[in-house]
């Protein structure tokens, strides 16, 4: 830069807390990702279907990755910070110290993870009430939402956790509080996972009916009575303490957060597709389905008017894109299921050796092995006799049945690498068929979907993408910037900084399509 003719570059930081790691990115004013870092986070499974994490461990990882991505940057040029995270439940006492969510009394483990299914009895009782709020979650509440988990804590950890609790945060809201000291919640988290209504607020009768009248009595102070739209600037920005932790300057704008899948949806659904010869050019944004696929998969469709889809969450007003209603389908395990099937096979050690020898990931090796054994037929036909039902962790959408189990049919006595590759293919196909099942339910209810926009870790796997295109019969669009979730988080920070008028002016960042 010479003679002050140009404005100094402006940067934004996005932090994404996934199931197994925290990732951060530095993004410039045009939405280009300049630096990336990731850090694993701990998970505990003290018993089957109990999945826990530590908010202190997660925050420490956020600090490590943020410091890495801003190395060598003039900190005065960093204008905003945005967080997204899994919709896990964080429990703190009245002094904001961690409380145990486990029978062992380990307060370090104070987070019930999103995929935790301990609250089966509680969610069944909630669904038996047939309360009117349930129509906004597809008619049936999921065990992965927060109300059943809260009820489980009250019924099972009354003395060690419930009676001492001062604050129950969705993980994205915990992060924005940790950064700013502001306990305001994001509309995204409360609407999607806590039964809050953007139009009517909390429904007292629901909490009383399910046995959590405690929240009503204290005006919802423990779960949020100040609610802000995603991207809104929080308080006075970054506190001095959080700034030291993160390696940033105090006062930087911090945004009200998003759930991770919603950050991915925001990062892709508004893509500028002009000039690429795509079918969706000229079609409304409501014809797009954003599929955010990692450990699990989320299917985000938006509409101008509310659409009620049985077994599909929502409609949620302004929960992802301001002014639009969101429906959210989902599959509880996708990436986790593929890992489970591959790693549990007898030929997995051989696969590891061969992939390592070729300096390939195991999935790149499997994809090339499938190409080798398919002969003249399309690769999809290799599974003509082998079929997987993928609901190993229940069905989130559109059956909304957490009791369902997985199944494989068509097994033979052989257990070689060919069998492993074909089982892997059948699992990917089963997941794609699950996506088709969700799309059919959404279209039957009134959505009109013509194009899939994929992002997340699995969207980097060409076989996964191709099977989704083949099985849904729809074109699949990928963004040139593969880290769409991080771009979504950075969009929030950019919006909070005041450098952009609104989220809508930003969510075309990072898009040149490729297939």
N, C-alpha and C positions, 0 to 999 in steps of 0.2 A: 504494500500500500504506500503511495507516495503523496506527500504534501497534504494529507487529510482530504483528498478529493473524494475518496470512497468512504462509505460508512464502514465502521469495523464490522467484521463478520459476527453474526449472532448464532449461538448454539443452544441446543436443548438436550436434556438428558432424559431418557426413558429407562425405567427399571421394571423388569418383568419377573415375578416370582412364580415359577412353575411348580410342578409336583416334586421334582428331584433336584432342581437347581435354580439359582438366581442369575439373571442375565441383565446386562446394561448396555446401552448404546449411546453414543454421542451423535447427534443429528444436526445438520446445518439448516439454514433458513429455507433451503429449497427441498428439504426432506431427504437429503442424501445421508446415508449412514456412514460415518467417518471412522468410528472406533467401536469395538465390541469386546465384551469380556463376560466370562461365566464362572460360576463357583457352585460346587455341589452343596446341598443342604441335607441335614440328617432327617431320617424317618425312623419311627419305631412302630412295631406291630406286636404289642404285648400279648395279644390273643387274636384269634381269627376275627376278621372284620373290624378290629379296632386299629385305627391308623392315626398316629400322633406326630406332631412336630413341636419345635420350640420357637417361640417368637423372638427370643434373644439370639438364637442361632441364625434365624432368617435375617434379622436386622444386621447382624455382623457380616453376613454374606453380601447384603446390599451395600454395605460400606466398602468392602473389598472391591467389588466390581465397579462401583462408581468412581473410586479413586483411580482405578486402572484406566477407565475410558477418558478421564479428563487430564491425564498426564501430558505435560507440555502445552496445555491450552491456557491462555490468559483467562483466569477465572472471572474477571469482570465481564467477559463476553458471553458467559453462560447465563441465559435469561430465564429459563424455566425448567422445572422438574416434574415428571409425571410417573405415577406408579400404576401397575396393574398386578393382580395376583389371583391365585386360585381362591374359590369361595369357601375357604376353611374358616373355622370358628376359633377366635382367640379369646381367652378368658383372663382378665386381670382383676386384682382386688381394688379397694377404694383408693389406695395409694398408687395404683397402676403397676403393681408388682404381679408377676405370673402366679396363677393358681393351678393346681393339678387337675387334669381331666381324666385321671386314671386311678384305679383302686390302690396302686402302690404308693400314692401320695407324693409322687415326683413332680414338684411344681415347675421344674425346668420344661417338662412336657406339658405345655399349657394350650396346645392347639389340637382341636379335633379336625382331621383333614377332610376335605370335600368328599373323598371316596369312602369314608368310614360308614359302615352299615350297622353300627351297634344299636341304633334306635328303631328297630323293626317293630317292636310292640307299641312304641309311642306313635309312630307314623300310622300304624293300622288304626289306633284309636282316634287319631286326628281325622283320618279319612272317613271313619264311621260317623262323624258329626255332620258330614255333608254341608258344612258351612259355606256360605256364598263366596268367601275369598278363594275357595278351591277352584272356582270356575276360571280363575286367572292363572292356574298352573296345569291346565289341561284336564281339570276335573278330579285329579288325584295328586296329592302331594308326594314328593319323592323323599325317601329316607336321607338323601344327600342334602336336603334343605335344612335351615337352621332351627325351625320350631321344634321338630322332633328331637334334635340333639340337645336343645335347651331343656326340654321336658325330661330327657334321660338324665341330665346332670342333676336336676331337682330331685328326681326319684332315686338316684343311685349314689350321689356324692353330696348329700345335703350339708353335712357338717364341714367337710374338707374343702368344698368348692362353692356350692350354691349360696350358702348363707354369708360367705365372705366376699362374694363377687360384687364389684362395683361397675365393671364395664365388660360387655360382650361385644366384640368387634368382628365384622367380616375382615379377613386378612387385608384386603386392599385399603380399608378404612383405618386399620391399625397402623399401616405404613404411613399414611398421610398424617395421622395423629403424631406418630413418632417423629416425623419431620417438622411439624409445625406447632405441636401442643394443642391443636384444635380438634375437638371431639366430634365435629360435624361429620355426618355420614354422606356417602355418595348415593344419589337417587338410584344408580345402577344396582348396587348391592342390595339396598333395602327393598326395592321393587321386585327384583328377580329371586331373592332367596329368603326374604323375611315377611312377605305378604303386605308390605306397605303399598299404598295406592298413591300415585303421583297426583291424583285429583282430590282424593278424600282423606289421605293420611292413614293413620293406624285405625284398625277396627277393634274397638274395645271388646265387643261381644265375642270375637274369635279367641282372644287371649284368655278371657274368662271361661269360655266353654271348654278349652283344652286343659285348664288347670294352671295357667301361668298369669293369673290375675295380678301377681306381684308387679308386673311391668306397668299395668294400668295405674296402680296405686301411686307410683312415683313418676307419673307422667312420661314414661318411656325413657327416663334419663339413662338407664343402663344399656339400652339398645339403640338410642338415637332419637332426639327430638328436634334436632336442627339438621335439615336435609338440603343438600346442594346438588345442582346438576354436574355431571362429569365435565371437567375442564375449568370449573369455577375456581378462582384464586382463593386460597385458604389463609385467613388471618393476616399476619405480617410476614408471611413467607417462612423460609427456613430459619429455625431457631439457632442461636450461637452454638448450643451443644450438638445439635444434629449436623450443623455445618462442619464442625470439627470432625465428627464421626465420618462424614461422607467426603471430606476433602473439598468442600465447596465454600462459598462465601455466605454469611448470614443475609437473610432478606430476599434471597432468590425466590421467585414465585413458585409455589407448589400447588398442584391442581388437585381438586377432588377426583377420586380415582375411578378405575373401571375393573371389573372382573376380567381375568386374562383372555378368555374367549371373546369377550365383548370388545376388548382392545384390538384383537385380531380382526374381528368383524368390521370395526371402525376403520382399521388399516387397509381393508380390501374392498369393502362393498361400494365405496364411492369412486372407484377407479375411473380415470379418464381413459376411455378405450378408443378414442378417435384415431383413425389412420392406421389401424392394424387389421382391417378387413374382418372384424369379428361380427358374428351374428347379432350380438347384444348391442352393437352400436345403434344408437337412436331409440333403443327400448328403455322403458322407465327403470329406475333403480330397484323398483319393487319386483322386477322379473329376475333378480339375482338372488342366489342363495350362497351366503358365505359359509364355507365349511372349514372350521378351525380344528385341525386334527393333530393331536400329540399323544399323550398318555390316554386321553379320552378324545371323543370328537363332539363338537357342537355345531349345530346347523342353524344359522341365523338368517331369517327372512323378515323383511320389513313391509309394512303396508300403511296406507294413508288412513284407513279406518280399522277399528279392531276386528280381528278374525279369531274366533274361538276354535281351536283344533283339539279334539279329544286326544289325550296322551302326549300333547306337545305343550311345553311351558309357554306362558303368556296368554293373551296379549299384554305386553308391558309398554306403557306410554313413555317415550323419550328415554328409555333405558340404555340405548346405544346411540342412535342417531336422533338428535333433537327434532321433535315434531312428528316422528313416525312411531307407529306401534311395532313392537318386536315380538316375533314368535321364535322360540328356541327349542329345536329338537336336539336329541343327543344320544350318544352311545357311551355307556359308563366306562368301558375299557375297549380301546382299539390298539394303540401302540403297545400298551401293557399286555394285551391279549396276544399280539403277534410275538412279542418277546417270550411270553409264557409257552406258546406252542413250539417255538423254535428251540428254546433253551432246554425244554423238557424232553426232547427227542433223543433217541439213542445215538444218532449220527452227529449230534451237536459238537462233540470234541473233534471229530474229523473235519467238520465244517470250519471250526476255529483255526485249526492247523493250516488248512488249504487257503483260507481267506488271508491269514497272516502272511503266508508265503508269497501271496500275490499282492500284498500291501493294499488289500481291499477291506471295506467293511463287510460284515457277514451278509448284509442284505444286498450289497452290490454283487457279491459273489453268487448268492442265490439267484439273483435276477439273470446273471450271465449263464448260470447252470441251467435254468429253465429254458433259455434260448437254445442251449446246446441239445437238450433232450426233446424239444417240441417237434423236431423233424419238419414235415411240410405243413402241419396244421397250425392254426393260431394258438398261441400259448394258453389261452383260456380253456381250450378243450382238453388239456391234460387232466383236468379234474372231473371228467365226465362220470367217474364212478366214486368220487370222494367228495363229501359235503360236510360243512361245518355249520352248526347253529351257534352264533357268537355270544350268546347271553350268559357268559361265565360269571358275570357279576350282576345278574338281573338285566331286565330291559327297561331303559329309561324312556325311550320313545320308539314307536307310538303306543306300545302295549302298556307301558307304565306298570310293570309287574316285577317287583324286586325279587320274587320267589323263583323266577325262571332260572334254569341252569343251562350250561353249554352242552354241546353234543357233537360227536364226530361219527359219521356213518360211511362205510365203504373201506374199512381198514383191512389190510392183508398181513400175513406173517412177516413179510420183509421189512427191514428197518434201515435201509441204506440211505445214502445221500439223495438219491432220486426221490425216495419216499418223503424225506424231510422237505425237499424243495416243493414237492406237489402239495404237501400239507400246508406249507407256508402260503402257497398260491391260493389254496382253498379258503384259508383264513382271511386273506386280503379280499377275496371275492365275497365272502360272507359279510364282511364289514361294508363293502360297496352295496350289496343287496339290502343291508340294513338302512343305508342312506336312501336307496330307492323307496323302501317301505315308508320312510319318514316323508319324503317328497310327495308320495301318493296320498298320504294322509293330509298334508298341508294343502295340496291341490283340491282334494275332495271338499275341504272346508272353505275354499275360496281364494287361495293363493294362485298366482299364475307364474310359474318359475320356468325359465328357459336356459339359464346359464349357471354353472357352478364356479365360484371363485374360491380356490383352495389356498390355505396357508397353514403354518405350523410345521413341526418336524416331519410328519409323514408326507407332506406335500413335496418334500425333497426326494422321495422315492418314486422313480418313474413308473414302476409297476403299479403302485398304489393309485397314482393319478390315472394311468391308462385304464385300470379296471373300473374306476369310478366313471370315466367317460363311456366305456363300453356298456356297463351294466345300467347306467341311468339313461343312456342314449342322448346325453347332453354334452355340449362343448364345455371343457374345463379351462379356465383362465388362471394363470399363475402370474404373480407380479415379478418384475425384474428384481426388486428388493425382497429377498426371501424372508427377511425378518419382519414380517408385517405386524406381528404382535408388539414388537419393540417400537416400530414406527407409530403404532396406535398409542402407546404410552407417551412417546415424545410429543405427539399431537396434543395431548392433554397439557403438557408443560408449556408448549408454544401458545396454546389458548390462554392459559393462566397468566402468561407473561404480558398479555395485552398487545403483543406484536401482531396478532391476527384478530379479526373481528369475531369469529365464531369457529366452532368445530367444523361446520360445513365448508368453510373456506379452505380448510386444511386437508380434508380426507381424500384429496386426489394426489397427495404426496407419493413419490416413489414408484410411479406406474409406467412401465413400458412392458407390454405383455410378452410372455414367451410360453411355449408349450412343451 
